[in-house]
Amino acid sequence: MGHLAATYTYTSSSSSGAGLAVLLIVVVALYFITALGTYGTYKKAGSYGEPAWSAFVPIYNWIILLRIAGRPKTWAWFLLMVIVPYVGSLAFLVVAIIVLNDISKSFGHGGGFTVGLVLLSVIFWYILWLGSSTYRGPAGPTGAGGTFGGARMPEPGYPPQQPGYPPVQPGYPPAGQAPPPPTVGQAPPPPPPAPPSPGQAPPPPGQMPPPQ
């Protein structure tokens, strides 16, 4: 009887160990598949996502994600909330949703895409990486003023304005260029007054000079 009990216990332990090993392999594979899509998204974010290999490193990938989203690096301390059972994990989930919403806006998407990043992160990270989305700069508070690691990236389709060159006022030709000819039906502008001859006093203001 004891041999039968020992055999049953050994078989149950072996089955549990094999199931745990399979579960561990699935979790690790899922982690690396998700990290690969995150890596491609980090590469797409340019200097804000460097180093892109951080997507495979726990904790460090969260710090780089904060930079891309435009949130302060001090938010990395929120990772400690997962130590607190139940309440801490729920609070960190709220913070993660806020950051993912900033990521969505940084790539030109809205709240619907944020829901996809939260519920189907494996698929939506690859959509950000391989899709037509472009990184438009950090959308969070620290990215709004361009103070997180450098100037904010310009919006696509709008060339940057050259500093030091004021805009040309309409109706005034540049210096050294003759004014345009008058249109049909418009009187030509009066000729400029002739300079006074030597020894002759200039006319008072508002009075035309005598004919030469």
Secondary structure, DSSP 8 states (H G I E B T S, - for coil): -HHHHHHHHHHHHHHHHHHHHHHHHHHHHHHHHHHHHHHHHHHHTGGGG-SGGGGGSTTHHHHHHHHHHT--GGGGGGGGGGGSTTHHHHHHHHHHHHHHHHHHHHTT--HHHHHHHHH-HHHHHHHHHHSS-------SHHHHTT-SSS-----TT-----TT-----TT---TT-------TT------------TT-----TT------
